[in-house]
Amino acid sequence: MKKVTQKEFKRIETKYLVSQEKLPLLLKDLAPHLQADEFAQSTISSLYFDTEDFQMIQDSLANKYGKEKLRLRTYDTSANLNAPAFLEI
């Protein structure tokens, strides 16, 4: 399998801040187009790893190797120590 490098793949994220007052209206408008999956009510908890001198985040911010990170993440309805955890690169 060919490794995809940062030069071949560009991730674009756009995030919007929605007020609590407008959220129900937005959800109502989106409802006919979206279906909640099994993770709809999950809480994502992440623990990021780095070197003692924070070299990974420095390299990421400098775009040295693209956006690389190493994290331990759980997806559960509530954060707890018994939730399955995933090591993600």
Rosetta constraint file for C-alpha pairs under 8 A:
AtomPair CA 4 CA 8 HARMONIC 6.29 0.50
AtomPair CA 4 CA 9 HARMONIC 6.94 0.50
AtomPair CA 5 CA 9 HARMONIC 6.60 0.50
AtomPair CA 6 CA 10 HARMONIC 6.57 0.50
AtomPair CA 6 CA 65 HARMONIC 7.42 0.50
AtomPair CA 6 CA 66 HARMONIC 5.45 0.50
AtomPair CA 6 CA 67 HARMONIC 7.89 0.50
AtomPair CA 18 CA 22 HARMONIC 6.44 0.50
AtomPair CA 18 CA 23 HARMONIC 6.16 0.50
AtomPair CA 19 CA 23 HARMONIC 6.14 0.50
AtomPair CA 20 CA 24 HARMONIC 7.61 0.50
AtomPair CA 22 CA 26 HARMONIC 6.26 0.50
AtomPair CA 23 CA 27 HARMONIC 6.11 0.50
AtomPair CA 24 CA 28 HARMONIC 6.12 0.50
AtomPair CA 25 CA 29 HARMONIC 6.23 0.50
AtomPair CA 26 CA 30 HARMONIC 6.17 0.50
AtomPair CA 27 CA 31 HARMONIC 5.86 0.50
AtomPair CA 28 CA 32 HARMONIC 7.95 0.50
AtomPair CA 30 CA 34 HARMONIC 6.15 0.50
AtomPair CA 31 CA 35 HARMONIC 7.19 0.50
AtomPair CA 36 CA 40 HARMONIC 5.49 0.50
AtomPair CA 39 CA 75 HARMONIC 7.45 0.50
AtomPair CA 39 CA 76 HARMONIC 7.67 0.50
AtomPair CA 41 CA 76 HARMONIC 7.95 0.50
AtomPair CA 41 CA 77 HARMONIC 5.81 0.50
AtomPair CA 42 CA 75 HARMONIC 5.72 0.50
AtomPair CA 42 CA 76 HARMONIC 4.69 0.50
AtomPair CA 42 CA 77 HARMONIC 4.16 0.50
AtomPair CA 42 CA 78 HARMONIC 6.87 0.50
AtomPair CA 43 CA 74 HARMONIC 7.77 0.50
AtomPair CA 43 CA 75 HARMONIC 5.60 0.50
AtomPair CA 43 CA 76 HARMONIC 5.22 0.50
AtomPair CA 43 CA 77 HARMONIC 5.35 0.50
AtomPair CA 43 CA 78 HARMONIC 5.69 0.50
AtomPair CA 43 CA 79 HARMONIC 6.46 0.50
AtomPair CA 44 CA 73 HARMONIC 6.90 0.50
AtomPair CA 44 CA 74 HARMONIC 5.69 0.50
AtomPair CA 44 CA 75 HARMONIC 4.75 0.50
AtomPair CA 44 CA 76 HARMONIC 6.73 0.50
AtomPair CA 44 CA 79 HARMONIC 7.64 0.50
AtomPair CA 45 CA 73 HARMONIC 5.57 0.50
AtomPair CA 45 CA 74 HARMONIC 5.27 0.50
AtomPair CA 45 CA 75 HARMONIC 6.72 0.50
AtomPair CA 45 CA 79 HARMONIC 6.66 0.50
AtomPair CA 46 CA 71 HARMONIC 6.46 0.50
AtomPair CA 46 CA 72 HARMONIC 5.69 0.50
AtomPair CA 46 CA 73 HARMONIC 4.43 0.50
AtomPair CA 46 CA 74 HARMONIC 6.65 0.50
AtomPair CA 47 CA 71 HARMONIC 5.41 0.50
AtomPair CA 47 CA 72 HARMONIC 5.10 0.50
AtomPair CA 47 CA 73 HARMONIC 6.38 0.50
AtomPair CA 48 CA 69 HARMONIC 7.35 0.50
AtomPair CA 48 CA 70 HARMONIC 5.95 0.50
AtomPair CA 48 CA 71 HARMONIC 4.25 0.50
AtomPair CA 48 CA 72 HARMONIC 6.47 0.50
AtomPair CA 49 CA 69 HARMONIC 7.53 0.50
AtomPair CA 49 CA 70 HARMONIC 5.54 0.50
AtomPair CA 49 CA 71 HARMONIC 5.77 0.50
AtomPair CA 50 CA 54 HARMONIC 5.46 0.50
AtomPair CA 50 CA 55 HARMONIC 6.80 0.50
AtomPair CA 50 CA 56 HARMONIC 5.67 0.50
AtomPair CA 50 CA 57 HARMONIC 7.23 0.50
AtomPair CA 50 CA 70 HARMONIC 7.40 0.50
AtomPair CA 51 CA 55 HARMONIC 5.79 0.50
AtomPair CA 51 CA 56 HARMONIC 6.72 0.50
AtomPair CA 54 CA 58 HARMONIC 6.35 0.50
AtomPair CA 55 CA 59 HARMONIC 6.05 0.50
AtomPair CA 56 CA 60 HARMONIC 6.14 0.50
AtomPair CA 56 CA 68 HARMONIC 7.33 0.50
AtomPair CA 56 CA 69 HARMONIC 6.93 0.50
AtomPair CA 57 CA 61 HARMONIC 6.03 0.50
AtomPair CA 57 CA 69 HARMONIC 7.65 0.50
AtomPair CA 58 CA 62 HARMONIC 6.17 0.50
AtomPair CA 59 CA 63 HARMONIC 6.05 0.50
AtomPair CA 59 CA 64 HARMONIC 5.06 0.50
AtomPair CA 59 CA 65 HARMONIC 6.70 0.50
AtomPair CA 60 CA 64 HARMONIC 6.15 0.50
AtomPair CA 60 CA 65 HARMONIC 6.65 0.50
AtomPair CA 60 CA 66 HARMONIC 6.03 0.50
AtomPair CA 60 CA 67 HARMONIC 5.10 0.50
AtomPair CA 60 CA 68 HARMONIC 6.24 0.50
AtomPair CA 60 CA 69 HARMONIC 7.99 0.50
AtomPair CA 61 CA 67 HARMONIC 7.88 0.50
AtomPair CA 63 CA 67 HARMONIC 6.85 0.50
AtomPair CA 68 CA 89 HARMONIC 7.04 0.50
AtomPair CA 69 CA 88 HARMONIC 7.98 0.50
AtomPair CA 69 CA 89 HARMONIC 5.73 0.50
AtomPair CA 70 CA 87 HARMONIC 7.36 0.50
AtomPair CA 70 CA 88 HARMONIC 5.84 0.50
AtomPair CA 70 CA 89 HARMONIC 4.71 0.50
AtomPair CA 71 CA 87 HARMONIC 5.84 0.50
AtomPair CA 71 CA 88 HARMONIC 5.32 0.50
AtomPair CA 71 CA 89 HARMONIC 6.62 0.50
AtomPair CA 72 CA 85 HARMONIC 6.48 0.50
AtomPair CA 72 CA 86 HARMONIC 5.57 0.50
AtomPair CA 72 CA 87 HARMONIC 4.53 0.50
AtomPair CA 72 CA 88 HARMONIC 6.17 0.50
AtomPair CA 73 CA 85 HARMONIC 5.53 0.50
AtomPair CA 73 CA 86 HARMONIC 5.22 0.50
AtomPair CA 73 CA 87 HARMONIC 6.45 0.50
AtomPair CA 73 CA 88 HARMONIC 7.24 0.50
AtomPair CA 74 CA 79 HARMONIC 7.59 0.50
AtomPair CA 74 CA 83 HARMONIC 6.45 0.50
AtomPair CA 74 CA 84 HARMONIC 6.17 0.50
AtomPair CA 74 CA 85 HARMONIC 4.69 0.50
AtomPair CA 74 CA 86 HARMONIC 6.32 0.50
AtomPair CA 75 CA 79 HARMONIC 7.90 0.50
AtomPair CA 75 CA 83 HARMONIC 7.45 0.50
AtomPair CA 75 CA 84 HARMONIC 7.57 0.50
AtomPair CA 75 CA 85 HARMONIC 7.61 0.50
AtomPair CA 76 CA 80 HARMONIC 7.96 0.50
AtomPair CA 76 CA 83 HARMONIC 6.41 0.50
AtomPair CA 79 CA 83 HARMONIC 7.31 0.50
